[in-house]
């Protein structure tokens, strides 16, 4: 299988939204039918649901946009996703994931990890608005409209297509300051949503760096989650965004994920050699296969026997993977805001 060619990226001044000064132009860029912006405030709706936190019994509440609003947010994401961003930003980047965040620090012997406490909850509306006005140089009314589309109840919701990228852009100055602090301390810095990782081949003062970062975060209305600030020495196993770096500087699957896979396999073991009939069993099998693949993405060839046996459990045919066809076409199709949608 051929690797995908890296996406061509451009400076923010080449973004279609740059210097967007009129609502008519914005309507065109968002692929809205004529008059769509006039009704857009009436279709801004969200629904909430809970998902399991990784390797935890706790739940995470997700605030997700309704269908029409989500389509418009996807269009904004499409316009922004090819803008050049710093190399240290991992989240929200095409062809990058949490594993790349771990890999970025493989050569390090000393690692400091810092999570931002309730990052999304404290991402407020004003920095989003200022990003559009100051960085994209839009007119105030266009910035107001874009901010209304991608924020909710004065902040950035967790379940929007634009959430990750806008959480970065709204606080890009803050993260740039933190990147400079890391460089001054001789550390490599990466950012994955609200997880900051600092590493070095040489010893450094984690307390001094943490205190400086704390001051920067507080100036922007944030603070570290102190219970998740961790410093790892050269002989430690280092936990970085769902991966483990061993003292031999190799990437390993976390114990929590390994245990989850073993336990899930024991539950479905009686189904080996059969075809599942219930929707619940099918979901369980697909979930297990996804977890196995996640582990194998971290450690190539992990769980060969569990993978082989799980593949002997037949599930109803999955949908075609052709949904990626016509990526650009998907985001250039006109979005129609009907009066029925408004009524909902």
C-alpha positions as CSV (number, residue, x, y, z in Angstrom):
1,X,0.0,0.0,0.0
2,X,1.4,3.4,-1.1
3,X,1.8,6.1,1.5
4,X,-0.3,9.1,0.9
5,X,1.5,12.2,-0.4
6,X,1.8,14.9,2.2
7,X,-0.8,17.6,1.9
8,X,0.4,20.8,0.2
9,X,0.1,23.7,2.7
10,X,0.1,27.4,2.4
11,X,0.6,30.6,4.4
12,X,-2.5,31.9,6.3
13,X,-2.6,34.9,4.0
14,X,-3.5,32.4,1.2
15,X,-6.5,31.0,3.1
16,X,-9.8,31.7,1.4
17,X,-11.1,33.3,4.6
18,X,-8.2,35.8,4.7
19,X,-9.5,39.4,4.5
20,X,-13.1,38.2,4.0
21,X,-14.9,41.5,4.5
22,X,-18.5,40.9,3.4
23,X,-21.3,38.4,4.4
24,X,-22.0,37.8,0.7
25,X,-18.4,36.6,0.3
26,X,-18.6,34.5,3.4
27,X,-21.9,32.9,2.2
28,X,-20.1,31.9,-1.0
29,X,-17.0,30.5,0.9
30,X,-19.3,28.4,3.2
31,X,-21.1,27.1,0.1
32,X,-24.4,28.4,1.5
33,X,-27.3,28.9,-0.8
34,X,-28.3,32.6,-1.3
35,X,-29.9,34.0,1.9
36,X,-28.5,31.1,4.1
37,X,-26.6,33.4,6.5
38,X,-29.8,35.3,7.3
39,X,-31.2,32.1,8.8
40,X,-28.1,30.6,10.3
41,X,-28.6,31.8,13.9
42,X,-31.9,29.8,13.9
43,X,-30.3,26.5,13.0
44,X,-27.5,26.6,15.6
45,X,-28.4,23.6,17.7
46,X,-26.4,21.0,19.7
47,X,-27.1,17.7,21.5
48,X,-25.2,16.1,24.3
49,X,-24.1,12.5,24.9
50,X,-21.5,10.6,26.9
51,X,-18.6,8.4,25.9
52,X,-16.2,6.3,27.9
53,X,-12.8,7.8,28.7
54,X,-9.9,5.7,27.5
55,X,-8.9,3.0,29.9
56,X,-11.2,4.5,32.6
57,X,-14.6,3.9,34.1
58,X,-15.3,7.7,33.9
59,X,-17.5,9.3,31.3
60,X,-16.7,12.3,29.0
61,X,-19.6,14.6,28.0
62,X,-19.6,15.5,24.3
63,X,-21.5,18.5,23.0
64,X,-22.0,17.9,19.3
65,X,-23.6,20.1,16.6
66,X,-26.8,19.1,14.7
67,X,-26.5,18.0,11.1
68,X,-26.8,21.3,9.1
69,X,-24.5,23.2,11.5
70,X,-22.0,20.4,11.4
71,X,-21.9,20.6,7.6
72,X,-21.1,24.3,7.8
73,X,-18.4,23.7,10.4
74,X,-16.8,21.0,8.2
75,X,-16.6,23.6,5.4
76,X,-14.8,26.0,7.8
77,X,-12.4,23.2,8.7
78,X,-11.8,22.5,5.1
79,X,-10.8,26.1,4.5
80,X,-8.4,26.1,7.4
81,X,-6.8,22.7,7.4
82,X,-4.2,23.4,4.8
83,X,-2.8,26.5,6.5
84,X,0.8,26.0,7.6
85,X,1.0,25.4,11.4
86,X,4.0,24.8,13.7
87,X,5.8,21.4,13.4
88,X,5.2,20.9,17.1
89,X,1.4,20.8,16.7
90,X,0.3,17.2,16.4
91,X,-3.5,17.3,17.0
92,X,-5.8,18.3,14.2
93,X,-3.1,17.6,11.6
94,X,-3.9,15.3,8.6
95,X,-1.9,12.1,8.7
96,X,-0.9,12.6,12.3
97,X,-2.2,11.0,15.5
98,X,-1.4,10.5,19.2
99,X,1.2,7.9,18.2
100,X,3.2,10.5,16.3
101,X,3.2,12.5,19.5
102,X,4.9,9.7,21.3
103,X,7.3,9.0,18.4
104,X,8.4,12.6,18.4
105,X,10.1,12.0,21.8
106,X,11.7,8.6,21.2
107,X,15.2,9.8,21.3
108,X,14.7,11.7,24.6
109,X,15.9,10.5,28.0
110,X,14.1,13.0,30.1
111,X,10.4,13.9,29.6
112,X,8.0,16.3,31.3
113,X,4.3,16.0,30.5
114,X,1.7,18.7,31.4
115,X,-2.1,18.6,30.8
116,X,-4.1,21.8,30.7
117,X,-7.0,21.5,33.2
118,X,-10.5,21.6,31.6
119,X,-9.0,23.1,28.4
120,X,-12.1,23.1,26.3
121,X,-14.3,24.3,29.1
122,X,-12.0,27.3,29.5
123,X,-11.6,28.1,25.8
124,X,-13.8,31.2,25.6
125,X,-15.5,32.9,22.7
126,X,-13.4,36.1,22.7
127,X,-10.0,34.6,21.6
128,X,-11.9,32.8,18.8
129,X,-13.3,36.1,17.6
130,X,-9.9,37.8,17.9
131,X,-8.3,35.1,15.8
132,X,-10.6,35.9,12.9
133,X,-10.2,39.7,13.3
134,X,-6.4,39.8,14.0
135,X,-5.0,36.8,12.2
136,X,-7.4,36.3,9.3
137,X,-8.1,40.1,9.1
138,X,-11.8,39.6,8.5
139,X,-14.3,42.4,9.1
140,X,-15.9,42.4,12.6
141,X,-19.3,41.3,11.3
142,X,-17.8,38.4,9.4
143,X,-15.7,37.4,12.5
144,X,-18.9,37.6,14.6
145,X,-20.7,35.3,12.2
146,X,-17.9,32.7,12.1
147,X,-17.5,32.8,15.9
148,X,-21.3,32.2,16.3
149,X,-21.0,29.2,14.0
150,X,-18.2,27.4,15.9
151,X,-18.8,28.4,19.5
152,X,-21.6,27.6,21.9
153,X,-22.6,29.0,25.3
154,X,-19.5,31.3,25.2
155,X,-17.0,28.6,24.5
156,X,-15.7,25.9,22.1
157,X,-17.8,22.7,22.2
158,X,-16.0,19.4,22.5
159,X,-17.7,17.6,19.6
160,X,-17.4,20.0,16.6
161,X,-15.3,19.2,13.5
162,X,-13.6,22.6,14.1
163,X,-13.0,22.1,17.9
164,X,-9.4,21.0,17.8
165,X,-8.1,23.4,15.3
166,X,-9.9,26.4,16.7
167,X,-8.8,25.6,20.3
168,X,-5.3,25.9,18.9
169,X,-5.8,29.0,16.8
170,X,-7.7,30.8,19.6
171,X,-4.6,30.3,21.9
172,X,-1.8,30.1,19.3
173,X,0.0,33.0,20.9
174,X,0.0,31.2,24.3
175,X,1.3,28.0,22.8
176,X,4.0,29.9,20.8
177,X,5.2,31.4,24.1
178,X,5.4,27.9,25.7
179,X,7.3,26.7,22.6
180,X,9.8,29.5,23.1
181,X,10.2,28.6,26.8
182,X,10.9,24.9,25.9
183,X,13.5,26.1,23.4
184,X,15.2,28.2,26.0
185,X,15.4,25.2,28.3
186,X,16.9,23.0,25.5
187,X,13.7,20.9,25.2
188,X,11.7,19.6,22.3
189,X,8.0,20.6,22.6
190,X,4.9,18.9,21.1
191,X,1.2,19.7,21.6
192,X,-1.7,17.2,21.3
193,X,-4.9,19.0,22.1
194,X,-4.3,19.9,25.8
195,X,-1.4,17.5,26.4
196,X,2.0,19.3,26.3
197,X,5.2,17.2,26.2
198,X,8.7,18.5,26.7
199,X,11.8,16.3,26.3
200,X,15.5,16.4,26.1
201,X,18.5,14.1,25.8
202,X,20.1,16.0,28.6
203,X,18.8,16.6,32.2
204,X,16.8,19.8,32.7
205,X,15.0,21.5,35.6
206,X,11.3,20.3,35.3
207,X,10.2,22.5,38.2
208,X,11.7,25.6,36.7
209,X,10.0,24.9,33.3
210,X,6.7,24.0,34.9
211,X,6.6,27.2,36.9
212,X,7.2,29.3,33.8
213,X,4.6,27.5,31.9
214,X,2.1,27.9,34.8
215,X,2.6,31.7,34.6
216,X,2.0,31.7,30.8
217,X,-1.2,29.5,31.1
218,X,-2.7,31.7,33.8
219,X,-2.2,34.9,31.8
220,X,-4.5,33.3,29.2
221,X,-7.1,32.0,31.6
222,X,-5.8,28.4,31.9
223,X,-3.8,26.4,34.4
224,X,-2.1,22.9,34.5
225,X,-3.9,19.9,35.9
226,X,-1.3,19.4,38.6
227,X,-2.2,15.7,39.3
228,X,-1.2,14.9,35.7
229,X,2.1,16.8,35.7
230,X,4.8,14.0,35.3
231,X,8.5,14.0,35.0
232,X,10.4,10.9,33.8
233,X,14.0,10.2,34.1
234,X,16.3,8.2,31.8
235,X,15.4,4.8,33.4
236,X,11.6,5.4,33.5
237,X,8.9,4.1,31.3
238,X,7.4,7.3,29.9
239,X,3.6,7.7,29.3
240,X,2.9,10.1,26.4
241,X,-0.7,10.4,25.0
242,X,-1.6,6.7,24.9
243,X,1.9,5.4,24.2
244,X,4.8,4.3,26.3
245,X,8.5,5.0,25.6
246,X,10.7,2.4,27.2
247,X,14.1,3.0,28.8
248,X,15.5,1.4,25.5
249,X,13.8,4.2,23.6
250,X,11.2,2.1,21.8
251,X,7.5,2.6,21.6
252,X,5.2,0.2,23.6
253,X,1.5,-0.4,24.1
254,X,0.3,0.9,27.5
255,X,-0.6,-1.8,30.1
256,X,-4.2,-0.3,30.3
257,X,-4.8,-1.0,26.6
258,X,-3.3,-4.5,26.8
259,X,-5.5,-5.4,29.7
260,X,-8.6,-4.0,27.9
261,X,-7.8,-6.2,24.8
262,X,-7.2,-9.3,26.9
263,X,-10.5,-8.9,28.8
264,X,-12.5,-8.1,25.7
265,X,-11.1,-11.1,23.9
266,X,-12.1,-13.4,26.8
267,X,-15.7,-12.1,26.5
268,X,-15.9,-12.9,22.7
269,X,-13.9,-16.1,22.7
270,X,-17.0,-18.3,22.7
271,X,-17.9,-16.7,19.3
272,X,-14.8,-17.9,17.5
273,X,-15.8,-19.7,14.2
274,X,-19.3,-18.3,14.2
275,X,-21.2,-15.5,12.7
276,X,-22.6,-13.0,15.2
277,X,-26.2,-12.2,14.9
278,X,-26.9,-9.5,17.5
279,X,-25.9,-5.8,16.9
280,X,-24.4,-5.7,20.4
281,X,-22.0,-8.6,19.6
282,X,-21.1,-7.1,16.3
283,X,-20.2,-3.8,18.0
284,X,-18.2,-5.6,20.6
285,X,-16.2,-7.4,17.9
286,X,-15.6,-4.3,15.9
287,X,-14.5,-2.4,19.0
288,X,-12.0,-5.2,19.8
289,X,-10.6,-5.2,16.3
290,X,-10.2,-1.5,16.5
291,X,-8.3,-1.8,19.8
292,X,-6.0,-4.5,18.4
293,X,-5.2,-2.4,15.4
294,X,-4.5,0.6,17.7
295,X,-2.0,-1.6,19.6
296,X,-0.4,-2.8,16.4
297,X,0.0,0.8,15.2
298,X,2.1,1.3,18.3
299,X,3.9,-2.0,18.3
300,X,4.0,-3.7,14.9
301,X,2.8,-7.3,15.1
302,X,1.3,-7.0,18.6
303,X,-1.3,-9.6,19.6
304,X,-0.9,-11.9,16.5
305,X,-2.9,-14.8,18.0
306,X,-5.7,-12.7,19.4
307,X,-6.0,-11.0,16.0
308,X,-6.0,-14.3,14.1
309,X,-8.8,-15.8,16.3
310,X,-10.8,-12.6,16.4
311,X,-10.8,-12.5,12.6
312,X,-12.5,-16.0,12.7
313,X,-15.6,-14.3,14.2
314,X,-17.7,-13.2,11.2
315,X,-19.6,-9.9,11.4
316,X,-22.2,-8.6,9.0
317,X,-20.6,-6.9,5.9
318,X,-19.3,-3.5,6.7
319,X,-20.0,-0.5,4.5
320,X,-17.7,0.3,1.6
321,X,-14.7,2.3,2.4
322,X,-15.3,4.6,-0.5
323,X,-16.5,7.4,1.7
324,X,-13.2,9.1,1.2
325,X,-13.8,9.5,-2.5
326,X,-14.6,13.0,-3.7
327,X,-13.2,14.7,-0.6
328,X,-13.1,18.1,-2.2
329,X,-16.5,17.5,-3.8
330,X,-18.0,16.8,-0.4
331,X,-16.9,20.2,0.8
332,X,-17.9,22.2,-2.3
333,X,-21.5,21.0,-2.4
334,X,-24.1,23.7,-1.6
335,X,-25.5,23.6,1.9
336,X,-29.1,24.3,1.9
337,X,-30.7,25.8,5.0
338,X,-34.4,25.1,4.6
339,X,-37.3,26.5,6.6
340,X,-37.9,22.9,7.9
341,X,-34.3,22.9,9.3
342,X,-35.0,26.2,11.0
343,X,-38.2,24.9,12.5
344,X,-36.3,22.0,14.0
